[in-house]
Amino acid sequence: MTIYIFAYGSLINMKYNKELNKTMERKLIPIFVDNLQRHWVLNNNRIYLGIYDKPKYKTNGILIEVSEDEINKL
């Protein structure tokens, strides 16, 4: 089975993402996803980028093929 993750923000910065840095050897697929919007989220005094359903919006990112082991590390 092929597993892909939709990556945006810090996940696509391969220079700093040690868990997925092997993806540079793989094909990265740029995509737009309909009906999703990025939002800043504050949780437990931490700010991060989240994504929510939002009609009429598009969000860009990349698809990265990952192994089950890599998914567990994330």
C-alpha positions, 0 to 999 in steps of 0.5 A: 500500500502506498502512503502519502502525507499532505505537507505544508509549512514546516513539513516541506522545509526539508533542510530542517525536517530530519524525519523526512529528509530522505524524501529528497530522493523521492518525487514530491508532488505539488498540489492544490486541495479544494475546500481547505484553509490554513489557520494559526492555532494557539494550544497550550501556549504553543502556536502552530499552523493547522488546516480546516475545512473551508468552502471556496478556499484552496490550499497548496502543498506537496504530497510526499510518499512515506513508509509506515515507519516514517509515519510512526516517527512523525 
